[in-house]
């Protein structure tokens, strides 16, 4: 039996491509990357990043001053785009503020605030500076608290932190809360911002490329870290609904290794199969797959095997990490919005920066932008250590 679908009533996204959905759509359609040589604060790394310009000059002030940190600035910036807060206001009128949940994914939250605080410790006592406010910055719940306060919502609210699948899993969490009757609508999203921990951490693991990332390429050598924020308003779909719908989702855990994915993509297979089952769709009814596609040698190989096992070699797919970099906890919602744009505007983005597919890989990866009507799109988010989530979006179709 198919799950009850949820409609994406409104959405917004901000990342290295710019502020708002229109900036992302323009870049995706014309192939303009948001990646730049690493110029984040005092870092000294030979890599590329996806940085959101202007965050340094846009502090949170007034009643929200306690929340001021890079991560929460990014969340606030995204909430101000695309008329999203106005859409939530209309939902409050329909359902009530206590009947709208807030579920947001983040992998590191405002950890940059803690990094700064530790760099400013008292040289004698080691005490952290008095201005450091862990609760409203680094705390994983802080971005949810800021979001619900900014939007005036009082329903169920919590953070999902499962590495790179975090904000994809937020969609699944929202569906379960609506299905259980805890709320009638949900704001889902993801926010992750640049910090030294992730930049130096991935570099230490040998996973940060010195070039623009090249998913599925023969010479791929790693990822580029990006930052981003995105939100969507989910409501029950109505008869004859013309909006893009969340038709299915799948979640799994590899339980294979602390950091590496299962080499055969075993958990990824389960997540994609669950999404198809919940949507009551066959693999040949999926028109496009937005791959997790980080451009690391092992992860791309594992995802390739999983896609081949579920879909075979002919379903068109691509990775959009070459536009934004890997936005970690924000990747799920970012690429969910990209899937929505592909469905609404009838196109499949290519795989930016990649010119030659690794001959050892067999999935139907496309390199160049293609225009065609789409009815369904799958978005994969596979996190550090094998925490997996696949989201299946589409219009209502005859089964």
GILIN-V105443 format. One line per field, one symbol per residue. ss: DSSP state (A for helix, B for strand, O for the rest). Layout:
BEGIN
ss = ???
END
This chain:
BEGIN
ss = OOOOOBBBBBBBBBBOOBBOAAAAAAAAAAOOOOOBBOOOOOOOOOOBBBOOOOAAAOOOOAAAAAAOOAAAAAAAAAAOOOOAAAAAAAAAAAAOAAABBBBBBOOOOOAAAAAAAAAOOOOOOOOOOOOOOOOOOOOOOAAAAAAAAAAOOOOOBBBBOOAAAAAAAAAAAAAAAAAOOOOOBBBBBBBBOOOAAAAAAAAAOOOBOOOOOOOOBOOOOOBOBBOBBBBBBBBBOOOOOOOOBBBBBBBBBOOOOOOOOOOOOAAAAAAAAAAAAAAOOOAAAOOBBBOOOOOOAAAAAAAAAAAAAAAOOOOBBBOOAAAAOBOAAAAAAAAAAAAAAAAAAOBBOOOOOOOOBOOOOOOBBOOOOBBOOOOBBBBBBBBOOOBBBBBBBBOOOOO
END
